[in-house]
Amino acid sequence: MFLKGVTAIQSAKTILVAVSMCWLFQPKAAAELGEDWSYERLFKKADLVVIARPTANERRSERLVLKDQQVTLGRVVSTFSINHRLKSNCEEKIKVFHFEVIEFHNTFPLGSPSLVQFRDKSIKANVGSSILGLPPPEYLLFLKKRSDGNYELVSGDYHSSLSVRELTAPFEFGPKGAPVRDPDKK
């Protein structure tokens, strides 16, 4: 997306503020849930801990309607390519089952599910003749093995985001705040 009159630094600040807000409010969400999902607890409860990159997100027809929350969730199966194994062993590619919000039936309800969506593409903004963006991230995943041999997030379907940390490369800037490279090119 081209933002006329917006400098690379202004765009970078906007992206950083958005990412920071998500990061800042996660502990608040965890506190509201009344559960402490510390790294120690996540690691202890997990069958598998990996750093991985998503390669596909398959949306299934399975739906879960939470009437008390006024929300419909849809099943997603995300495929990951494993970069590092931190606890236990697994195949080079794994499938992780989770839910995403399909529809809110009313206004955004308080206490709604804390779900995760895995970004498998870069986020880019054209700024002048330069491209500013974040490359596709890796994720730190705390997983439980399902009976079918696939995986799910250790904090459960309803608050799956508590079992995931997005790991993103830092912005690279050149002279006068110009981006150094296209985020999709290595």
Secondary structure, 3 states (H helix, E strand, C coil): CECCCCCHHHHHHHHHHHHHHHHHHHHHHHHHHCCCCCHHHHHHHCCEEEEEEEEEEEEEEEEEEEHHHCEEEEEEEEEEEEEEEEECCCCCEEEEEEEEEEEECCCCCCCCCCCCCCCCCCEEEEECCEEEEECCCEEEEEEEECCCCCEEECCCCCCHHHHEEEECCCCCECHHHCECCCCCCC
